[in-house]
Amino acid sequence: MEWVFLNGRFIESGEAAVPALDRGLLYGYGLFETMRSYNGRVFRLDAHYRRLCEGAAVLDLPPAFTLDDLRVAIDTLLKRNGLADARIRLTVTAGLENGDGQVLLVATPPTDYPPDLYQRGMAAVTSASRRNEASPLSRIKSLNCLDNLLAREDARRRGADHAILLNTRGLVAEGSASNVFLVGSEGLSTPSIDSGALPGITRATVIELAQEAGIACLEGEVEAAMLDDAREAFLTGSVMGVMPLTRLDGRPIGGGAPGPTTRAIRHLYDQAVAQETAAPP
């Protein structure tokens, strides 16, 4: 039996339903967060909650719950489903006109990326879809994510693992389900939020860890040609963690294999996850 949390109640997944006229269903009016738990603890839950609240303010949605409410709901949901390591999806919709929105939590076993993919790195293609950096939706986890989904499916049809989206000015914005980092002689660089990059939780964690390790990280404009000239590149996301990016549009990035800086950043990230989600003694 699989349980979900819907509007304050734990119910069987097959019984969960939302109104047919919910604006989240009709118009994509709402938000979501994808989180990863280890040992029953969500990594950087407070950051996910903070980003959700910031997105709710952009969409003029009232706060649906507190951080403590969310923590208790996730803990109970994991226990009901017998999960410790899980992929957790939180969806918040705008609801009916002049009505309350829906709050849905789903926890499933993690669909981790194959270990050999981290060893060889992902191959990506440049998507024809463009990220509109001027849209407020580029800064929040809106339910309107069809551009990214279409880019990802196009990448798969073209034999690639991932897609890189440029913005309307032709600058690198983000991956189809990730943030993008380049490694150069001066350290790391990553597209700024103003370039259309989502303020990723893993992105922020990597920037923090790099700075603590004395590795410079510049947030700014990243031209597409910089990927061709990069020594290394990697992608970040809550489920993938730190993923090497070794090929783009059929061409190798750097030496065409995960480089030392990428491996070092991934090690630092994995350490942070292990420390913050360690099972209590």
C-alpha positions, 0 to 999 in steps of 0.5 A: 500500500502506498500512502500520500499526504493530501491536504492534511490527510494521509490516504492511499495513493489510488484514492487521492484526487484533486478538483477538476477545476483546480487552477494547477491542473488547468493552467499549471498555476502552482509550485513544486519541490523535488527533494531527496531524503537519506536515512529518513532526513531530507537534505536542506529541507529548510532551503527547499521550504524557503524557495517554496515560500519565495515562489508562493510570494511571486504567484501570490499564493498564501502560505499553506503550512509551516516548516515544522508542519512540512517536516512532520508530514514528510517524517510521517509519510516516510514511515508510513511507506517504509522508506528512509531513502526516498525521492519526495515531491511536494506540489502546491496548487492555486486551487479553485477560484476563491478557494483553497489550494491543494497540498500533495506530498508523494514519497517514492523509492529513489531513482538514482542515476547509474553509478557508471554515469558518474564515472563517464559523465553525461552527454548533452545537447543544446536545446532549441527551446529557450529559457525566458530570463525576463519571466518571473517563472524562471526563478521559481519551481512553477508547475509550468515546466513544459519547456524543460520537459520537451528539451529533455525528451528531445535530448533523449531522442537525439541519443543524449542524457540531458539538454542545455537551455540557452536564454533569449540572449543566447547565454547558457541558462541551465540544464533541462533538470539541473544547474550548470557549472564550468571549471576554468583556470580561475575556478568555477563559473555558473550562470547567474539567476538573472540569466534564467538559472533556477536558484537550485538548492544543490547549486547553492550548496556547491557554491558554499562548499567551493568557497569554503574549500578556497575554490572561487566561484563566479556567478554571471553571464556564461556564453555558449562558447565557454562550454567548448573552452571549459576544462571541465563541466558538471551539472547539479540537482537534488536527485543527481547531486553533482554529475560530470558533463563530459560531452556537448553536441557530440564534442568532448568537454575538456578531456572528455572525462570527469576531471579532478575539480568535478570529482573534488566538488562531488566528494565535498557534496557527498560528504555534506549530505552524509553529515547532515543526514546521518542517522541518529545514534 
